[in-house]
Amino acid sequence: MAGQSDPHLSLFSPSEVEFVAEDEIVEIVPNIRMEALNMICGDFGPFFPQIPSKVPLWLAVALKRRGKCTIRAPEWMTVERLTQVLDAERESPREFQPLPFHYIEISKLLFDHARDDITDAYLVRSLIEDIRDVRFHKVESGLETISGRTHAVKLKNLSAMEVNIVRPFMVRTLQAFYKHDSPQMIQQADNTGSRSTPVTDRGPRRDLRRR
C-alpha cells in the first residue's frame, strides 16, 4: 500500500483503510446449510440455518450479496448506544469516546451492503455522521494549539480513518515548527550525518602466518 501524497508519511487512501477493516469479525445468521470454509486466514463454519456464526466482514458481505445470510449489526450500532456516545463527545471537548478502531469503515460497508439488516438505519447513520463531525472538530481545535514547543501529540481513542486523515497534516506541522525554530540544530544534524567517523590508529599490523 503506497502513500498517496508523501511516501514517508504512510498515508493510505480510504479504500485501502476500508480493505483492512474487512478483516473485522461480525456475526451473521445463515439461511442455508453449508460446510466449513477453509481460508488462509482461518476456518469458518460449518453453517446451519438460523444458527448465528462469526465470520470476517468481507465474508459476511459476500454471503449477504448471494442471499445466503443476514448480518447482525454490532452492539455499538444502535440508536441508544450511539446517542450516548454523541452526548459524551459533546460534553468532553478534550476527550474522544472509545469506539471500534474501524467504526467508520464497518458502518459504511454495512450501510452499503446490509442496510435492511440495521434497525433504524437512517437514524443510526445520522448519529454516526454527527459523531464523526464532532470528533473532527475536536481534532481541528487541538491542532490549533500546536506551537513550536510541541514535540509530540497524543490523541487517545482515534479511529483508523481519523488517524489516517490527521497524521500527515500533524507531521508536516511539527516538522515546519521544528525547522523554523531550530535551523541550527537541523544543520548540525545534517553535518553530523555526513561526517565520516575517524579511524583510530592501532599501530603497525602484523602479518598472519599459516600454522
HELIX and SHEET records of a PDB file:
HELIX    1   1 PRO A   14  ALA A   21  1                                   8    
HELIX    2   2 LEU A   57  ARG A   65  1                                   9    
HELIX    3   3 VAL A   79  GLU A   91  1                                  13    
HELIX    4   4 TYR A  103  HIS A  113  1                                  11    
HELIX    5   5 ARG A  115  ASP A  117  5                                   3    
HELIX    6   6 ALA A  121  LEU A  143  1                                  23    
HELIX    7   7 ALA A  160  ASP A  181  1                                  22    
HELIX    8   8 PRO A  183  SER A  194  1                                  12    
SHEET    1   A 3 SER A  53  PRO A  56  0                                        
SHEET    2   A 3 ILE A  25  PRO A  30 -1                                        
SHEET    3   A 3 CYS A  69  ARG A  72 -1                                        
SHEET    1   B 2 LEU A  37  MET A  39  0                                        
SHEET    2   B 2 GLY A  42  PHE A  44 -1                                        
END                                                                             
